[in-house]
């Protein structure tokens, strides 16, 4: 399978601050990848590098092109929507659609209108008359109406109500995604994208903490929930994280012996959010927490 993104030793400095630290990743074609990290982790810098919006050190290819020197050619095959994207407030929706149709050869007016059909956005609306959520809906319709090999979504549903967020991800999966397209999503609403992701990347302090397919994650990580009186017994198995919920202790293990653990407590697959907290939390605090419980 061809890789849409190839990065090796990717680094970026802003003065003395290093936003990306020798980062290396490959993203195959035909995947839906979640790029998850806390604020300041390097997500935006990585996206800017992929889109040719910032210079970097190291090797980087996107769709076989150098984003810095071949950006014009690259952007014919890439769509991007950011959480800070804006539209001219004086324009009408129809004018924005007309302009997009003239600027991008891969844009489909029919597809755009199809996505807008289930919203309250009409061609005669002025942008300044739209709510924040309606502006986001228009942005998403414009982007998803473009035939692109790589779709980059940075907090795509920020400002939308839960009904439209669910509808958007359903449309993304059923009407846009195929084996020739790759979708890269950054979001803090991980519970809403978990069911559509094929791959997951955790980034922290400019470094990759986890880069795996969802299939491998489901096979690798296991949670065991036990009563407090059995917690000490589970700690002997060297869990990578422990949390307490309603008096029950929940331990996260990496590639454990499930047969033996199942006799000690309830076995669960961790959610992305729980895995994120376990792998991305402060390691010193986690270690102190485990020692405190063991004392």
Buried (B, 14 or more C-beta within 10 A) or exposed (E): EEBBBBBEBBBBEEEEEBBBBBBBBEBBBBBBBBBBBBEEBBBBBBBBBBBBBBEBEBEBBBBEBBBBEBBEEBBBBBBBBBBEBEBEEEBBBEBBBBBBBEEBEEBBEEBBEBBBEBBEBEEEBEBEEBEEBBBBBBBBBBBBBBBBBBBBBBBBBBBBEEEBBEBBBEBBEEEBBEEEBBBBBBBBBBEBBBEBBBBBBBBBBBBBBBBBBBEEBEEBBBBBBBEEEBBEEBBEBEBBBBBEEEEBBBBBBEEBEEEEBEEBBEBEEBEBBBBBBBBBBEEEEBEEBBEEBEE
